[in-house]
């Protein structure tokens, strides 16, 4: 069995990415982050998902991006409600954490090197990337090339949703029997999802689209 | 004044890099890391250097690469003595921390984005890179390109020592009046340098070469 590191936030996209890696026969090493987000509910969801799907080993790395400030997800400013991330202002949404995916991929690379994994799975999607610049496929391609040079080994970043939108991912999640009830998408930190933030709205739309087709 | 992030370990190379950034007229934002190394002496040295040279703002980001293990600098295994890093085994030295520079650069990128810095200074040297794969100029070029895509802004990684060896860097440090007494190179964590580890031996050779020329 080949080992692979899977970036696992605990949402539908990354959980489906984990399911894909397992379906492809990888030994799964999901990696989550406690990065000063205002709630721990994401990492708890990730733990339950990793257990439930039979991951080989799950790690939660503690990183502190608050040292730099600069985002609603780590600062103490309000998360905007009632609208999709994409509608907020022009360009980069306020829930953007600076260089977050770059930091996450660097950590994934570190673990991949330690366990001799040649593959890192990343659940970003190109079409519906909500304005985060480090989710763009050009970025994934470029970091892929750098990553190969960084380790002296060929490490490949697999981004299976590069050409999928949220609805297609939700449909795939259902086909792969992803435990959607264990996933968490909400940007707010309550015990129940707020159903109002951009992440909740997008999740609900995607899951509705699956039901509409079924 | 243009802001720049400077990766500052507290050794001669990164301190000289900070001096270069200041000499070029940048507002300097040095960034150091507490990454589970076995001693805090490095970050203390970095703080003193940042103060002494007149940095605008110094940050120490706490990151925990121990979560993955895999290196003498973060694990509890002995650091080899009496020999240069390059002589140990074939290829990558045991003091290599997996993907360390990649992680450091990702953090630098995060801070650069928050303070709108278009430049990140990195004190790696190409000729004498001691076998760390993520110090190679090909890596710096590739990550440079990825970094530009990650933020949607043009961020450039400056590696002024790409073509310098340790002796040339030491000579430049002296020319720029770098406070060499404040720097720390030793891999061991005592109050005085061990004078035996690879880093101590290289430091001593480089400083001797400057005296020999002078």
Interface residues (C-beta under 8 A of the other chain):
Chain A: X59 X60 X61 X62 X63 X64 X65 X67 X68 X69 X70 X91 X92 X97 X98 X99 X100 X101 X102 X103 X105 X106 X107 X109 X110 X111 X113 X114 X133 X134 X136 X138 X139 X142 X143 X145 X146 X147 X149 X150 X151 X152
Chain B: X59 X60 X61 X62 X63 X64 X65 X67 X68 X69 X70 X91 X92 X97 X98 X99 X100 X101 X102 X103 X105 X106 X107 X109 X110 X111 X113 X114 X133 X134 X136 X138 X139 X142 X143 X145 X146 X147 X149 X150 X151 X152
